[in-house]
Amino acid sequence: MKRDEALDVVKESLAEIVPDADFAALGPDDKFRDALELDSLDFLSFIEILGRRTGIRIDDEDTPNLTTLSDSADFLVARTE
C-alpha cells in the first residue's frame, strides 16, 4: 500500500465514526483522539474499522502507532510491504 492510499483509508475509517471530521484542519501529527474528540469506544471502533478495511491484524500493542494520521499511514504501509 502506498502512503497516499494509507492516508485515505485512515481518513475513511475515521469518517465512519466522525462523519463531519474536517481533515483539512487536522495536521498529520495531531493526535486525532483529542482533535476529533474520540472517546475510548470510538477509538476502538476506528481500530476495528481500519482492520476490516485493510485486512491487517491490529493487536493491542499496535494502538500507540495509530494515534495520528501520519503514524497510522506509516503503520499501514509498513504492514503491507
All heavy atoms as an XYZ file, in Angstrom:
633
protein
N       0.853     -1.176      0.000
C       0.000      0.000      0.000
C       0.896      1.237      0.000
O       1.842      1.313      0.755
C      -0.885     -0.036      1.248
C      -1.780      1.156      1.414
S      -2.826      1.109      2.903
C      -3.833     -0.312      2.588
N       0.568      2.174     -0.845
C       1.305      3.436     -0.893
C       0.793      4.366      0.211
O      -0.304      4.215      0.710
C       1.128      4.082     -2.260
C       1.729      3.273     -3.392
C       1.672      4.066     -4.673
C       2.138      3.347     -5.886
N       3.194      2.434     -5.834
N       1.620      5.338      0.556
C       1.295      6.238      1.671
C      -0.007      7.006      1.428
O      -0.815      7.148      2.336
C       2.439      7.211      1.890
C       2.292      7.998      3.185
C       3.627      8.450      3.669
N       3.818      9.152      4.871
C       3.001      9.448      5.836
N       1.778      9.079      5.778
N       3.347     10.119      6.904
N      -0.208      7.503      0.214
C      -1.446      8.237     -0.084
C      -2.675      7.348      0.102
O      -3.694      7.799      0.628
C      -1.430      8.797     -1.511
C      -0.434      9.929     -1.686
O      -0.009     10.511     -0.675
O      -0.091     10.230     -2.840
N      -2.565      6.110     -0.337
C      -3.670      5.155     -0.156
C      -3.920      4.903      1.325
O      -5.070      4.839      1.763
C      -3.347      3.822     -0.838
C      -3.255      3.883     -2.339
C      -2.715      2.593     -2.918
O      -1.647      2.134     -2.476
O      -3.396      2.031     -3.808
N      -2.830      4.771      2.072
C      -2.949      4.523      3.511
C      -3.647      5.694      4.206
O      -4.531      5.498      5.044
C      -1.578      4.264      4.121
N      -3.266      6.908      3.846
C      -3.911      8.091      4.438
C      -5.401      8.117      4.121
O      -6.224      8.439      4.985
C      -3.248      9.375      3.940
C      -1.960      9.781      4.631
C      -1.295     10.939      3.888
C      -2.212     10.143      6.076
N      -5.748      7.777      2.896
C      -7.162      7.752      2.508
C      -7.942      6.723      3.326
O      -9.045      7.010      3.790
C      -7.317      7.439      1.014
C      -6.913      8.594      0.124
O      -6.827      9.742      0.616
O      -6.672      8.347     -1.075
N      -7.362      5.552      3.528
C      -8.035      4.502      4.310
C      -8.209      4.945      5.754
O      -9.263      4.729      6.359
C      -7.261      3.168      4.231
C      -7.819      2.151      5.214
C      -7.289      2.613      2.831
N      -7.200      5.590      6.309
C      -7.292      6.088      7.693
C      -8.409      7.128      7.791
O      -9.261      7.060      8.689
C      -5.945      6.678      8.166
C      -6.098      7.383      9.509
C      -4.885      5.583      8.250
N      -8.433      8.067      6.876
C      -9.467      9.111      6.895
C     -10.866      8.526      6.692
O     -11.815      8.922      7.376
C      -9.178     10.164      5.831
C      -7.976     11.018      6.150
C      -7.667     11.970      5.012
C      -6.415     12.766      5.258
N      -6.087     13.655      4.129
N     -10.989      7.579      5.770
C     -12.285      6.945      5.533
C     -12.752      6.182      6.764
O     -13.943      6.192      7.099
C     -12.199      6.006      4.328
C     -12.038      6.726      3.014
C     -11.601      5.810      1.873
O     -11.465      4.586      2.090
O     -11.376      6.327      0.766
N     -11.826      5.537      7.442
C     -12.167      4.790      8.657
C     -12.605      5.733      9.764
O     -13.586      5.477     10.452
C     -10.974      3.945      9.111
O     -10.624      2.999      8.123
N     -11.888      6.829      9.918
C     -12.268      7.823     10.926
C     -13.609      8.467     10.579
O     -14.411      8.756     11.464
C     -11.190      8.902     11.038
C      -9.931      8.509     11.787
C      -8.841      9.549     11.563
C     -10.224      8.339     13.273
N     -13.855      8.689      9.302
C     -15.102      9.329      8.867
C     -16.326      8.481      9.197
O     -17.424      9.020      9.337
C     -15.041      9.635      7.376
N     -16.146      7.183      9.323
C     -17.277      6.334      9.733
C     -17.691      6.633     11.170
O     -18.848      6.441     11.532
C     -16.918      4.853      9.599
C     -16.930      4.362      8.176
C     -16.898      2.850      8.074
O     -17.559      2.167      8.899
O     -16.202      2.353      7.173
N     -16.758      7.101     11.969
C     -17.035      7.394     13.376
C     -17.367      8.873     13.570
O     -18.234      9.222     14.357
C     -15.815      7.006     14.237
C     -15.563      5.518     14.083
C     -16.019      7.371     15.692
C     -14.193      5.100     14.444
N     -16.659      9.720     12.843
C     -16.855     11.174     12.928
C     -17.138     11.690     11.521
O     -16.251     12.186     10.838
C     -15.600     11.864     13.516
C     -15.868     13.341     13.761
C     -15.131     11.188     14.785
N     -18.387     11.550     11.077
C     -18.717     11.893      9.679
C     -18.429     13.338      9.297
O     -18.157     13.625      8.142
C     -20.215     11.604      9.579
C     -20.569     10.802     10.760
C     -19.520     11.039     11.803
N     -18.461     14.241     10.250
C     -18.236     15.651      9.934
C     -16.809     16.104     10.224
O     -16.535     17.295     10.329
C     -19.231     16.528     10.697
C     -19.129     16.350     12.207
O     -18.576     15.334     12.661
O     -19.619     17.239     12.932
N     -15.884     15.164     10.334
C     -14.490     15.500     10.619
C     -13.910     16.376      9.514
O     -14.110     16.114      8.339
C     -13.662     14.235     10.767
N     -13.194     17.405      9.930
C     -12.537     18.311      8.996
C     -11.070     17.901      8.890
O     -10.224     18.354      9.662
C     -12.662     19.754      9.470
C     -12.024     20.751      8.532
O     -11.592     20.348      7.427
O     -11.955     21.937      8.904
N     -10.767     17.017      7.944
C      -9.417     16.502      7.822
C      -8.442     17.554      7.317
O      -7.238     17.431      7.542
C      -9.393     15.256      6.936
C     -10.097     14.104      7.573
C     -11.292     13.625      7.052
C      -9.605     13.499      8.709
C     -11.958     12.567      7.639
C     -10.263     12.438      9.316
C     -11.438     11.971      8.773
N      -8.938     18.591      6.667
C      -8.068     19.671      6.213
C      -7.500     20.437      7.409
O      -6.385     20.948      7.351
C      -8.834     20.612      5.297
N      -8.251     20.478      8.499
C      -7.800     21.176      9.701
C      -6.979     20.278     10.620
O      -6.360     20.762     11.565
C      -9.005     21.726     10.464
N      -6.968     18.995     10.341
C      -6.244     18.035     11.180
C      -4.844     17.853     10.612
O      -4.672     17.360      9.497
C      -6.993     16.699     11.193
C      -6.422     15.584     12.054
C      -6.441     15.980     13.530
C      -7.222     14.317     11.852
N      -3.859     18.277     11.370
C      -2.471     18.131     10.925
C      -2.036     16.675     10.955
O      -2.614     15.864     11.683
N      -1.018     16.322     10.182
C      -0.582     14.933     10.093
C      -0.086     14.366     11.426
O      -0.118     13.150     11.636
C       0.532     14.953      9.051
C       0.966     16.366      8.968
C      -0.209     17.207      9.368
N       0.363     15.232     12.328
C       0.881     14.762     13.610
C      -0.006     15.136     14.797
O       0.394     14.959     15.949
C       2.304     15.286     13.822
C       3.259     14.734     12.782
O       3.186     13.527     12.482
O       4.063     15.512     12.242
N      -1.216     15.643     14.515
C      -2.171     15.933     15.591
C      -2.761     14.620     16.091
O      -3.138     13.758     15.294
C      -3.322     16.819     15.086
C      -2.876     18.222     14.757
O      -1.790     18.630     15.209
O      -3.617     18.914     14.026
N      -2.828     14.457     17.374
C      -3.458     13.264     17.959
C      -4.949     13.352     17.674
O      -5.638     14.238     18.165
C      -3.209     13.208     19.456
C      -1.747     13.188     19.829
C      -1.327     11.829     20.190
C       0.100     11.854     20.701
N       0.923     10.867     20.100
N      -5.463     12.437     16.843
C      -6.860     12.590     16.452
C      -7.828     12.209     17.552
O      -8.979     12.592     17.507
C      -7.211     11.918     15.128
C      -6.699     10.541     14.895
C      -7.167      9.467     15.622
C      -5.770     10.319     13.908
C      -6.722      8.201     15.367
C      -5.310      9.049     13.647
C      -5.781      7.984     14.377
N      -7.389     11.505     18.569
C      -8.291     11.245     19.705
C      -8.683     12.568     20.349
O      -9.833     12.758     20.743
C      -7.635     10.337     20.727
C      -7.645      8.888     20.299
C      -7.188      7.982     21.390
N      -8.236      7.851     22.402
C      -8.154      7.009     23.407
N      -7.108      6.238     23.549
N      -9.129      6.940     24.282
N      -7.723     13.491     20.460
C      -8.001     14.804     21.033
C      -8.658     15.730     20.012
O      -9.671     16.366     20.303
C      -6.713     15.456     21.542
C      -6.070     14.671     22.670
O      -6.801     14.018     23.448
O      -4.828     14.704     22.775
N      -8.095     15.790     18.830
C      -8.578     16.728     17.805
C      -9.999     16.418     17.357
O     -10.780     17.323     17.077
C      -7.637     16.718     16.604
N     -10.341     15.122     17.301
C     -11.685     14.729     16.861
C     -12.580     14.328     18.029
O     -13.698     13.876     17.828
C     -11.585     13.559     15.862
C     -10.798     13.835     14.593
C     -10.693     12.576     13.750
C     -11.424     14.961     13.800
N     -12.040     14.503     19.242
C     -12.783     14.191     20.466
C     -13.307     12.760     20.490
O     -14.476     12.505     20.768
C     -13.906     15.198     20.687
C     -13.394     16.620     20.841
C     -14.499     17.630     21.053
O     -15.664     17.245     21.263
O     -14.173     18.827     21.017
N     -12.415     11.820     20.180
C     -12.783     10.406     20.222
C     -12.653      9.892     21.640
O     -11.641     10.124     22.291
C     -11.856      9.580     19.321
C     -11.799      9.901     17.840
C     -10.821      8.966     17.147
C     -13.155      9.787     17.215
N     -13.667      9.194     22.109
C     -13.522      8.524     23.396
C     -12.932      7.136     23.149
O     -12.640      6.761     22.008
C     -14.844      8.469     24.157
C     -15.935      7.674     23.459
O     -15.614      6.812     22.609
O     -17.112      7.900     23.767
N     -12.747      6.370     24.195
C     -12.108      5.053     24.071
C     -12.883      4.119     23.155
O     -12.292      3.385     22.360
C     -11.948      4.413     25.444
O     -11.070      5.176     26.217
N     -14.199      4.138     23.251
C     -15.003      3.275     22.390
C     -14.924      3.700     20.935
O     -14.882      2.857     20.033
C     -16.459      3.248     22.858
C     -16.706      2.542     24.195
C     -18.169      2.667     24.596
C     -16.290      1.087     24.108
N     -14.893      4.997     20.694
C     -14.724      5.495     19.325
C     -13.382      5.049     18.761
O     -13.294      4.625     17.608
C     -14.789      7.027     19.276
C     -16.157      7.590     19.561
O     -17.159      6.886     19.321
O     -16.220      8.747     20.018
N     -12.337      5.144     19.575
C     -11.014      4.749     19.118
C     -10.975      3.255     18.812
O     -10.418      2.843     17.793
C      -9.953      5.126     20.161
C      -8.557      4.864     19.699
C      -7.982      5.625     18.692
C      -7.806      3.846     20.265
C      -6.691      5.373     18.249
C      -6.516      3.598     19.841
C      -5.958      4.358     18.832
N     -11.585      2.447     19.663
C     -11.650      1.008     19.400
C     -12.426      0.718     18.118
O     -12.044     -0.163     17.342
C     -12.288      0.267     20.574
C     -11.424      0.112     21.813
C     -12.231     -0.510     22.946
C     -10.195     -0.713     21.520
N     -13.484      1.455     17.892
C     -14.248      1.296     16.649
C     -13.381      1.638     15.444
O     -13.412      0.941     14.424
C     -15.488      2.175     16.658
O     -16.392      1.746     17.637
N     -12.603      2.709     15.566
C     -11.690      3.080     14.491
C     -10.712      1.946     14.197
O     -10.501      1.582     13.033
C     -10.920      4.362     14.864
C      -9.675      4.584     14.055
C      -9.752      4.871     12.700
C      -8.427      4.498     14.645
C      -8.597      5.068     11.952
C      -7.272      4.684     13.906
C      -7.355      4.971     12.560
N     -10.143      1.358     15.229
C      -9.183      0.259     15.062
C      -9.859     -0.925     14.353
O      -9.296     -1.512     13.424
C      -8.620     -0.184     16.425
C      -7.867      0.949     17.109
C      -7.740     -1.424     16.281
C      -6.667      1.465     16.376
N     -11.063     -1.248     14.772
C     -11.788     -2.361     14.157
C     -12.101     -2.077     12.689
O     -11.942     -2.941     11.819
C     -13.075     -2.641     14.922
C     -12.835     -3.247     16.283
C     -14.112     -3.379     17.100
O     -15.226     -3.165     16.560
O     -13.995     -3.692     18.296
N     -12.561     -0.874     12.402
C     -12.894     -0.488     11.026
C     -11.633     -0.506     10.162
O     -11.642     -1.030      9.046
C     -13.558      0.906     10.996
C     -14.949      0.836     11.651
C     -13.643      1.447      9.573
C     -15.537      2.186     11.985
N     -10.545      0.035     10.681
C      -9.289      0.062      9.942
C      -8.812     -1.360      9.631
O      -8.418     -1.654      8.496
C      -8.235      0.817     10.749
C      -6.931      1.146     10.055
C      -7.158      2.077      8.867
C      -5.963      1.780     11.049
N      -8.895     -2.233     10.600
C      -8.502     -3.625     10.385
C      -9.379     -4.308      9.353
O      -8.892     -5.046      8.486
N     -10.672     -4.052      9.424
C     -11.605     -4.655      8.468
C     -11.361     -4.145      7.051
O     -11.350     -4.908      6.092
C     -13.038     -4.369      8.912
C     -14.093     -5.074      8.081
C     -15.499     -4.847      8.585
N     -15.883     -3.449      8.489
C     -16.212     -2.680      9.519
N     -16.214     -3.155     10.742
N     -16.563     -1.420      9.333
N     -11.134     -2.846      6.908
C     -10.921     -2.249      5.589
C      -9.619     -2.722      4.942
O      -9.537     -2.819      3.724
C     -10.876     -0.725      5.678
C     -12.217     -0.081      5.828
C     -12.021      1.434      5.958
N     -13.288      2.099      5.882
C     -13.810      2.584      4.759
N     -13.169      2.497      3.637
N     -14.976      3.175      4.780
N      -8.615     -2.972      5.769
C      -7.299     -3.298      5.223
C      -6.988     -4.790      5.262
O      -6.075     -5.237      4.568
C      -6.194     -2.572      6.005
O      -6.240     -2.987      7.378
C      -6.338     -1.068      5.889
N      -7.692     -5.526      6.095
C      -7.376     -6.936      6.271
C      -6.138     -7.154      7.125
O      -5.606     -8.258      7.192
N      -5.677     -6.102      7.777
C      -4.482     -6.170      8.616
C      -4.904     -6.445     10.063
O      -5.808     -5.795     10.585
C      -3.687     -4.852      8.553
C      -3.152     -4.642      7.139
C      -2.557     -4.834      9.568
C      -2.528     -3.286      6.923
N      -4.247     -7.406     10.671
C      -4.499     -7.688     12.087
C      -3.837     -6.591     12.908
O      -2.645     -6.317     12.765
C      -3.924     -9.045     12.459
C      -4.135     -9.389     13.898
C      -3.428    -10.688     14.238
N      -3.338    -10.829     15.659
C      -3.935    -11.792     16.348
N      -4.648    -12.698     15.706
N      -3.821    -11.863     17.645
N      -4.624     -5.959     13.759
C      -4.118     -4.888     14.613
C      -4.236     -5.357     16.053
O      -5.344     -5.561     16.562
C      -4.894     -3.574     14.389
C      -4.781     -3.151     12.920
C      -4.357     -2.488     15.318
C      -5.638     -1.963     12.541
N      -3.109     -5.548     16.694
C      -3.065     -6.013     18.078
C      -3.033     -4.835     19.041
O      -2.756     -3.698     18.646
C      -1.831     -6.897     18.293
C      -1.869     -8.160     17.448
O      -2.942     -8.805     17.395
O      -0.836     -8.487     16.829
N      -3.288     -5.116     20.311
C      -3.295     -4.059     21.331
C      -1.981     -3.272     21.347
O      -1.996     -2.056     21.517
C      -3.555     -4.642     22.718
C      -4.977     -5.126     22.887
O      -5.860     -4.714     22.099
O      -5.222     -5.919     23.824
N      -0.880     -3.979     21.173
C       0.416     -3.289     21.227
C       0.646     -2.386     20.014
O       1.568     -1.569     20.008
C       1.581     -4.268     21.396
C       1.718     -5.279     20.298
C       1.004     -6.597     20.567
O       0.218     -6.719     21.520
O       1.233     -7.520     19.787
N      -0.177     -2.506     18.993
C      -0.068     -1.653     17.807
C      -0.762     -0.302     17.983
O      -0.464      0.641     17.237
C      -0.680     -2.345     16.583
C       0.050     -3.618     16.202
O       1.286     -3.674     16.349
O      -0.635     -4.556     15.761
N      -1.678     -0.205     18.926
C      -2.500      1.008     19.020
C      -1.705      2.296     19.256
O      -2.131      3.333     18.762
C      -3.621      0.862     20.070
O      -3.058      0.579     21.340
C      -4.598     -0.235     19.666
N      -0.554      2.278     19.945
C       0.201      3.541     20.045
C       0.697      4.060     18.688
O       1.014      5.235     18.553
C       1.386      3.186     20.954
C       0.920      2.018     21.745
C       0.011      1.252     20.816
N       0.736      3.181     17.693
C       1.161      3.577     16.347
C       0.008      4.106     15.512
O       0.190      4.386     14.327
C       1.783      2.385     15.619
C       2.986      1.846     16.334
O       3.844      2.591     16.760
N       3.045      0.535     16.493
N      -1.156      4.235     16.116
C      -2.352      4.622     15.368
C      -3.032      5.843     15.986
O      -4.246      5.923     16.043
C      -3.329      3.440     15.324
C      -2.775      2.184     14.666
C      -3.664      0.988     14.946
C      -2.620      2.402     13.176
N      -2.236      6.805     16.420
C      -2.811      7.963     17.109
C      -2.841      9.233     16.272
O      -3.510     10.185     16.638
C      -2.059      8.242     18.419
O      -0.683      8.489     18.113
C      -2.172      7.068     19.381
N      -2.104      9.225     15.163
C      -2.108     10.387     14.268
C      -2.289      9.889     12.831
O      -2.101      8.700     12.554
C      -0.778     11.173     14.343
O       0.278     10.381     13.803
C      -0.445     11.598     15.771
N      -2.627     10.797     11.951
C      -2.755     10.414     10.540
C      -1.427      9.883     10.012
O      -1.376      8.849      9.353
C      -3.203     11.614      9.702
C      -4.612     12.124      9.930
C      -4.844     13.402      9.119
C      -5.646     11.077      9.574
N      -0.351     10.589     10.326
C       0.962     10.208      9.826
C       1.399      8.841     10.362
O       1.835      7.978      9.594
C       1.980     11.289     10.214
O       3.237     10.993      9.682
N       1.286      8.659     11.674
C       1.685      7.377     12.274
C       0.830      6.227     11.756
O       1.334      5.134     11.498
C       1.596      7.431     13.799
C       2.678      8.296     14.425
O       3.653      8.637     13.730
O       2.535      8.627     15.623
N      -0.464      6.465     11.621
C      -1.365      5.418     11.140
C      -1.026      5.025      9.705
O      -0.999      3.839      9.366
C      -2.824      5.885     11.212
O      -3.187      6.143     12.547
N      -0.748      6.012      8.866
C      -0.373      5.719      7.477
C       0.942      4.950      7.435
O       1.071      3.969      6.697
C      -0.278      7.010      6.672
N       1.910      5.373      8.242
C       3.197      4.672      8.289
C       3.008      3.222      8.729
O       3.632      2.311      8.181
C       4.170      5.371      9.237
C       4.650      6.711      8.722
O       4.494      6.993      7.509
O       5.172      7.497      9.537
N       2.158      3.008      9.711
C       1.867      1.658     10.200
C       1.307      0.785      9.074
O       1.760     -0.332      8.862
C       0.878      1.736     11.373
C       0.377      0.408     11.827
C       1.110     -0.366     12.713
C      -0.844     -0.065     11.395
C       0.643     -1.609     13.135
C      -1.322     -1.297     11.812
C      -0.577     -2.070     12.679
N       0.327      1.312      8.363
C      -0.287      0.554      7.279
C       0.703      0.237      6.164
O       0.739     -0.878      5.647
C      -1.492      1.296      6.716
C      -2.687      1.440      7.649
C      -3.784      2.258      6.963
C      -3.215      0.095      8.102
N       1.502      1.206      5.796
C       2.495      0.988      4.745
C       3.477     -0.097      5.176
O       3.788     -1.006      4.405
C       3.223      2.315      4.393
C       4.423      2.053      3.503
C       2.261      3.293      3.730
N       3.956     -0.003      6.402
C       4.927     -0.983      6.899
C       4.318     -2.391      6.937
O       5.001     -3.371      6.622
C       5.413     -0.591      8.286
N       3.067     -2.503      7.289
C       2.414     -3.808      7.391
C       2.064     -4.424      6.036
O       1.798     -5.599      5.954
C       1.126     -3.698      8.215
C       1.366     -3.590      9.699
C       1.883     -4.923     10.240
N       2.164     -4.863     11.634
C       1.349     -5.288     12.580
N       0.194     -5.802     12.291
N       1.711     -5.185     13.845
N       2.063     -3.605      4.999
C       1.715     -4.138      3.678
C       2.925     -4.288      2.766
O       2.767     -4.694      1.620
C       0.659     -3.256      2.984
O       1.152     -1.917      2.864
C      -0.644     -3.268      3.758
N       4.104     -3.977      3.253
C       5.306     -4.113      2.411
C       5.718     -5.548      2.297
O       5.541     -6.381      3.109
C       6.455     -3.291      2.988
C       6.218     -1.804      2.829
C       7.409     -0.978      3.321
O       8.084     -1.364      4.280
O       7.642      0.061      2.707
